[in-house]
């Protein structure tokens, strides 16, 4: 890890591990977030993982950032058909 980084970029950090290890690493990341005072950018294709670990989420679809309202609709399951129109 770089000395005194301004941001921590994690690009699919849990993609190549089994589910048990993935959950353990996610818990460790959640603890790490409480100990360090820098932004963490987590790139993932797993929306549940993003929701569990993030303070803010930006979903990209075809290179365009989807609105927060649309994302909330997706998570509560009321507007899934709108997700494709994002």
N, C-alpha and C positions, 0 to 999 in steps of 0.2 A: 504494500500500500504506500502511496506517496506520502511524503511528510506534509502535514497540515493542508490537506486537500480542501478546496472550496466547495466541492460537490462530490458525491459518491455515485458513480454510474454503475448500475447492475443490469446487464443485458442477459435476460433469461437465465438467472443464476441457478434456478432449481430444475431446469428442464431435463437434465441428464441423470437424475437420481430417482430412487424408488420413493413411493408415497410416504413411508415411515420417515425416511431421511428428509424428505421435502418438508414435512410438517415440523420436524425438529429444527431444521434450518430456518423456517419461517418464524418459529418462536424465538430463535436466537437473533434474527434480524429485528424483530419487534423490540427485544431488550436492548439491542445495540442502538436503535433509534432514540431510546430514552437517555442513552449515555453520551451521544455525540451531538454537537450543535451545528450540523451542516445539512444541507438539503440532500436527499437521496432520490435519484431518478431510477425507478424500477421499470424495466421494459419486460412485458409479459404478454402472452396470448391468453392467459387464464384470468378471466374477469373476476372470478371468486377470489383468487389470490390477490388481485389488485384491490378489491374491496376490503379484504381483511387487513392489508398492510398499509394502505395509503391514507393520507389526509386529503389529497386531491387526486382526481383521475382525469386524464385526457385520453379519450379514445379516438384513434385515427381509423378512418374507413376510406379506402381509395385515396389516401393522402390528404384527407380533409378531417379536421377536428370536429367531432360531433358535439352538439350542445349539451350542457349539464342537465337540462330538463329531459332531453331525450335519453340520456344515460340513466337518470332516475327512473324513468318509465321502464327502461329495460330491466333494471334490477327488481322493481316491484312486480313486473310481469303484466302490466296493464296495457302496454303500448308496443308489444313485441313486433307487430306488423310494421310500425313506423321505423323500427331499427333498420330495415332494409332500404328505406328511403333516405337514410342519413347522408 
